[in-house]
Amino acid sequence: MLGMTDIKKGKVIVLDGEPFAVTSAEFLRKQKRRPVVRSVLRHLVTGQTREHTFMQSDKVAEADVESVPFQFLFREGEQFTFMNQTTFEQVELSAATVGEAALYLLEGQEAQLVLFDGKPVAVELPIKIERKVVMAPPGVRGDTSSNVMKEVEIEGGAMVKAPLFIKKGDTIVIDTRTGAYAARA
């Protein structure tokens, strides 16, 4: 059981019998009041977020989740097919379960599937991935007074803001948590 002070970003908890990932947690202590932890929770099955305030006396269970390496095989409409790396069993997931990871998935890529009670509830990608730029508008001369960014399209169809010097064919590193340009590969 986790106490109020153990609830931190990244923990996976069971609240009202449902699995939630803690996306943010803030410890608050106001004058003449008991301390609380105000948190934002993301439901692992539906993907919906909600705010929850934990009091000092609240106890929650840590969810029994496991990350298993899977390989992304293909996408057919709104269904994504993954294969377990050890058992070679195939699993189909909906676009809602895959979430924002769908923007960065390429056929043959490895990903971690988060399992809760043996059912896949989320897809986790590596924090940084390398992708080739497939479309980049030319940088306008004279637009260099500050940190100017332009929208480029990467493999898989995602749009990323990148510096002006990035051209079509360049390989860039992207942070999958924020979807932001991280570096040139």
N, C-alpha and C positions, 0 to 999 in steps of 0.2 A: 504494500500500500504506500502511496506517495502522499506526503503532506503538502501543505500550501507552498512551502519554500522549495520543494523538489520539482515543481511544475516550471519547466523552462522550455525555451524554443527548441524544437526538434524531438521532444518526447512524444511518445504515442500512448494515449491513455484510453481507458474505457469509462465512458460517462453515460449513465442510464442504459447500459448494455450495448452501447454503440461505440465503435472505434473512432477516435479523433486524433489528429496530429496537431500539436501546439505550434502555431505559426508565429505567435508573439506572446510574451508574458512580461508584465510590468508590475513590480512590487510598489504598492502605494501605502503610505502611512500618513494619515491626516491628523491634525491636532485633535486630541481628546477622543479619537476613534480607534477602533481596532484596525490593525493592518490587514490589507487584502491584496490579492494578486488578480489584476485585471488581464484577461487573456483573450486571444482570438484563436478559435479552434476550427480546423477544417475536417469535415466528415470524410473518412477514407473511402466510403462506398459511393456516396452521392456527390462529393466534391463541394458541397455547400459549406459556407463559413458562418460562424456565429460567435458572438461575444459571450464570455462567461466570467463571472467574478467568483473567485474562491475565497472563502472565509478561513480564519485560522483553524477552525475545528473540522473543516472539510478534508476527507480522505478519498482518494481515487485509486483505482487499480491501474497498473501499467499493462498496456495491451500486449498480448503474446503475438507479435508479428515477426516474420522472418523474411529476409531478402534472398531471393534465389536467382542465379544468373540464367537469363533467357536470351535467345537470339531472335531479333525481329525478322520475320520472313517476308511478309507482304501485307499490303492494304487492299481491301476490296470494299469500296464504298465507305461505310461508316464502321466497318469491322477491321480490326488489326489482328494478325495472326503471329503468335510467338511460339518458339520451340524451346523446351527445357534442354539445357546443355548436357545434362547427365542422363536423363531418362528418354530423351528424344520425343516426349509427349508434346502435342501441339495444343495451344490454348487460344481461343478467340476472345478478344476484348472489344468492348464498345468504345467509341470516340470519347464518351463521357468519362470512362474509367482511365483511359490513356491521358486525357487532359492536355496540358500545354506541351507535354513531351512529344506529341504528334508532329509539331513543327520541326523537330530536329531529328526524327527517326529516318534512317536510310536502310534499305534492304541489306540484311547481313550484319547489321550493327548489334552489339551486345547491349543489354539493358538489364537492370535489376527489377524483378517483379516483387512487390510487397504482398505477402500472403497473410491473411487474417482468417483463422479457422480453416486453412487450406484453400481459401478462395482468393484469387488475385483482386486487390483493391486499388492498387496504384502502380505506376511505372516510374522508376527512378533512373535518370541518365547520369553519366559522369558529370562533374561540375563544369569541366571545360572540354569543349569538343572543337575539332578542326573541320571547317567546311570551305568549299571552293565557292568563290563569288561567280554567279552566272549572269548577273546583270548589274551594271553600275553606271549611273549617269556621269558625264564628264564634270570635273570640278570647274567652277567658274573662276577665271583669273581675277584676283583682287579680293576674293572672299577669305582672306587669311588673317583678318584682324584679331580673331580670337579662336577658340576651340570650335571650329565649324564642322558639323557632321552632315552626311548625306545618307539617304536611304539606299541600301544595296540589297539585292536578292541573292540568297545563298541556295545551295543544293537543298532540295526538299520544299522550296517555295517560301520559306520564312523571310520576312523583311527585317533588316538590322540596320541601325544607325552606325555608320563607320566614318572615319576621317576622310578628307578630300583626296588623299593620295592613293586610296584603295581603287584598283582597277579590276575590270572583268578578267577572270582567270587567276587572281590572287587567292591564296589560302589564308583565312583568318581564324582566330581563336575566339570562340563565343562562350560566355558564361551562361549556362542553361538555367540557372536560378532566376536571373534577371532578363535574359535575352539580349544582353548588351555586348558590344564589341569589347574584347579584352586585349588582343594583341594581333600582330601580323605573324603568321607562322613561317 
